[in-house]
Amino acid sequence: MAPPAVRRDRARLSGGAPEFDLSRPNAARICNVLLDGKDNFESDRSAAHDLLHWAPEMRALAKAGRDFLGRAVRHLTDGPEIGQFLDLGTGMPIHCNVHDMAAQSHPSPRVVYVDNDTVAVTHARALLDNGTTTVAIEGDLRDPTRILEDPQVAAILDFERPVAVLMTSVLHFVADADRPGESVRTFLEALAPGSALVISHACRDHAAPEALAGVEAVYEATTTPLTARTRDEIAALFDGWELGPRGPVDIAYWPLSTERRPRPAMTLYGGVAHLRPWAARS
Ligand SMILES: C[S@@+](CC[C@H](N)C(=O)[O-])C[C@H]1O[C@@H](n2cnc3c(N)ncnc32)[C@H](O)[C@@H]1O
């Protein structure tokens, strides 16, 4: 069966905000549709509709991804007491964001929000950036050095102390040609011992081939094409990090190991890893 065509429309932000061409859907706003948010446009809703045609589990997957992010952040603020976060691929702000989640168990979390989508960053600046303990910047994780050297990042995060790098539901929007593993490695080299890495990533292992092809075709027409990877490829993104013997797991059940998801289905695999002392910057 041929994938449904992604309908195009042109929409504009209004109310004095800068104008953006919203004729192409984007991962940030598609995710917002799947999470029942209001910050999206007809092109995004149309793409989300087509995604759900191919993989009805995508709505639950978006929710499971946010829930995993929350559990991971609370695990880090509860346990090794990490209070600094670099959130790469923030997406559209929703009711509970990283600094809200961290503040549930850390007295003074500091968070840098980064996204390469202008609309997502505009919303993040308005809703998440207080200029003192949180900042939202436009940045591309394919250019990690630029993010790490941004003075706004240095003003919020102290890289002499542990930082958690969050890459949830974002690395599958980085093509193999753009070397996502090298980006992860560059962030790793900038971090102090005790730092952490959180990844969730679309896994192709359990998806029905036709559904996966349909989902990838829908994303191909967006500004954010999808590269779902195998569990082994996702494991390789953690090279240099201590992920534990189980490797990446279905994040819907993290930190438990039991997996009860009916097959076939799209899944998100990942985990929370810690920095091996030898890999940290000297
Ligand atoms: C599905 S949303 C994930 C939002 C959030 N991290 C979560 O877990 O719910 C993916 C976000 O990654 C952003 N993104 C995609 N590629 C990126 C890149 N190369 N650099 C920075 N952000 C990127 C998209 O604009 C989008 O906002």
The ligand as an SDF file (V2000), in Angstrom:
LIG
                    3D

 27 29  0  0  0  0  0  0  0  0999 V2000
   10.3570   14.6170   18.8920 C   0  0  0  0  0  0  0  0  0  0  0  0
   11.0490   16.1070   19.4780 S   0  0  0  0  0  0  0  0  0  0  0  0
   11.6880   15.5510   21.0510 C   0  0  0  0  0  0  0  0  0  0  0  0
   11.4040   16.5410   22.1690 C   0  0  0  0  0  0  0  0  0  0  0  0
   11.9250   16.0990   23.5340 C   0  0  0  0  0  0  0  0  0  0  0  0
   13.3600   15.9360   23.5420 N   0  0  0  0  0  0  0  0  0  0  0  0
   11.2570   14.8350   24.0140 C   0  0  0  0  0  0  0  0  0  0  0  0
   11.9590   13.8680   24.3480 O   0  0  0  0  0  0  0  0  0  0  0  0
   10.0220   14.8160   24.1340 O   0  0  0  0  0  0  0  0  0  0  0  0
   12.5680   16.2290   18.5490 C   0  0  0  0  0  0  0  0  0  0  0  0
   13.1650   17.6200   18.5860 C   0  0  0  0  0  0  0  0  0  0  0  0
   14.5110   17.5470   18.1150 O   0  0  0  0  0  0  0  0  0  0  0  0
   14.7550   18.7010   17.3280 C   0  0  0  0  0  0  0  0  0  0  0  0
   15.9050   18.4050   16.4610 N   0  0  0  0  0  0  0  0  0  0  0  0
   15.9450   17.5820   15.3870 C   0  0  0  0  0  0  0  0  0  0  0  0
   17.1880   17.5580   14.8820 N   0  0  0  0  0  0  0  0  0  0  0  0
   17.9470   18.3740   15.6540 C   0  0  0  0  0  0  0  0  0  0  0  0
   19.3140   18.7650   15.6260 C   0  0  0  0  0  0  0  0  0  0  0  0
   20.1590   18.3030   14.6760 N   0  0  0  0  0  0  0  0  0  0  0  0
   19.7720   19.6120   16.5650 N   0  0  0  0  0  0  0  0  0  0  0  0
   18.9270   20.1010   17.5200 C   0  0  0  0  0  0  0  0  0  0  0  0
   17.6140   19.7690   17.5980 N   0  0  0  0  0  0  0  0  0  0  0  0
   17.1330   18.9090   16.6680 C   0  0  0  0  0  0  0  0  0  0  0  0
   13.4530   18.9340   16.5920 C   0  0  0  0  0  0  0  0  0  0  0  0
   13.3460   20.2560   16.1120 O   0  0  0  0  0  0  0  0  0  0  0  0
   12.4570   18.6160   17.6920 C   0  0  0  0  0  0  0  0  0  0  0  0
   12.1490   19.7630   18.4270 O   0  0  0  0  0  0  0  0  0  0  0  0
  1  2  1  0
  2  3  1  0
  2 10  1  0
  3  4  1  0
  4  5  1  0
  5  6  1  0
  5  7  1  0
  7  8  2  0
  7  9  1  0
 10 11  1  0
 11 12  1  0
 11 26  1  0
 12 13  1  0
 13 14  1  0
 13 24  1  0
 14 15  1  0
 14 23  1  0
 15 16  2  0
 16 17  1  0
 17 18  1  0
 17 23  2  0
 18 19  1  0
 18 20  2  0
 20 21  1  0
 21 22  2  0
 22 23  1  0
 24 25  1  0
 24 26  1  0
 26 27  1  0
M  CHG  2   2   1   9  -1
M  END
$$$$
